[in-house]
């Protein structure tokens, strides 16, 4: 995906995989029972991460990230000031960002 438009994805029992060449707009991704995986070829200059899950686990592999919350099922943080928002919600699925 070249990141030229905002994305919104929602699934009940499937996984969501998004690979960005360059993320230029916010994204809202939701899954009840599947995992959500987001990969960057080139990371955005500014990013806010908002992940929450009832049971799933979140992992973020980005350097220089400042966290407001960094728990297994709740991650809030970012870098670069105001910018693109990556909102991720799962019920039992995991989240991975790298």
C-alpha positions as CSV (number, residue, x, y, z in Angstrom):
1,X,0.0,0.0,0.0
2,X,1.4,3.4,-0.9
3,X,-0.4,5.2,1.9
4,X,-2.1,7.9,-0.2
5,X,-5.5,7.5,1.5
6,X,-6.7,6.8,5.0
7,X,-7.7,3.2,5.6
8,X,-10.3,1.6,7.8
9,X,-10.5,-2.2,8.2
10,X,-12.8,-4.3,10.3
11,X,-13.1,-8.1,10.6
12,X,-14.9,-10.5,12.9
13,X,-12.7,-13.6,12.6
14,X,-10.0,-12.9,10.1
15,X,-6.6,-11.2,10.4
16,X,-5.6,-7.9,8.9
17,X,-2.1,-7.4,7.3
18,X,-1.1,-3.9,6.1
19,X,2.3,-3.2,4.6
20,X,3.0,0.5,3.9
21,X,5.6,1.8,1.5
22,X,4.9,5.1,3.2
23,X,2.1,5.9,5.6
24,X,0.7,9.3,4.8
25,X,-2.7,9.1,6.5
26,X,-4.3,7.7,9.7
27,X,-5.6,4.2,9.9
28,X,-8.4,2.6,12.0
29,X,-8.1,-1.3,12.2
30,X,-10.3,-3.6,14.2
31,X,-10.6,-7.4,14.6
32,X,-12.5,-9.5,17.0
33,X,-10.7,-12.8,16.7
34,X,-7.8,-12.2,14.3
35,X,-4.4,-10.6,14.5
36,X,-3.5,-7.3,13.1
37,X,0.0,-6.8,11.6
38,X,1.3,-3.5,10.3
39,X,4.7,-3.2,8.5
40,X,6.5,0.0,7.4
41,X,9.1,0.1,4.6
42,X,9.7,3.7,5.5
43,X,8.3,4.9,8.8
44,X,6.2,8.1,9.0
45,X,7.9,11.3,10.3
46,X,5.3,11.5,13.1
47,X,3.0,8.8,14.4
48,X,0.6,8.2,17.3
49,X,-0.1,4.6,18.3
50,X,-3.4,3.7,20.0
51,X,-3.8,0.0,20.6
52,X,-6.2,-1.7,23.0
53,X,-7.3,-5.4,23.3
54,X,-9.4,-7.4,25.8
55,X,-7.1,-10.5,25.6
56,X,-4.6,-10.0,22.8
57,X,-1.0,-8.9,23.1
58,X,0.6,-5.9,21.4
59,X,4.2,-5.6,20.2
60,X,5.8,-2.5,18.7
61,X,9.3,-2.7,17.2
62,X,10.1,1.0,16.4
63,X,13.1,2.9,17.8
64,X,12.7,6.2,19.7
65,X,9.1,5.6,20.6
66,X,7.7,7.5,23.7
67,X,5.1,5.6,25.6
68,X,2.2,6.9,27.7
69,X,1.1,3.3,28.3
70,X,3.0,0.1,27.4
71,X,1.2,-2.9,28.7
72,X,0.5,-6.3,27.1
73,X,-3.0,-5.3,26.0
74,X,-2.7,-1.5,25.9
75,X,-0.2,0.6,24.0
76,X,-0.3,4.4,23.7
77,X,2.6,6.3,22.4
78,X,4.3,7.9,19.5
79,X,7.0,10.1,18.2
80,X,7.4,13.3,16.2
81,X,4.6,15.3,17.7
82,X,1.1,15.5,16.2
83,X,0.8,13.4,13.1
84,X,-0.7,10.2,11.7
85,X,-2.8,8.1,14.1
86,X,-2.7,4.3,14.0
87,X,-5.7,3.1,16.0
88,X,-5.9,-0.7,16.5
89,X,-8.6,-2.6,18.4
90,X,-8.9,-6.3,19.0
91,X,-10.9,-8.6,21.2
92,X,-8.7,-11.7,21.3
93,X,-6.3,-11.0,18.5
94,X,-2.7,-9.8,18.7
95,X,-1.1,-6.7,17.2
96,X,2.3,-6.3,15.7
97,X,3.9,-3.1,14.4
98,X,7.4,-3.0,12.8
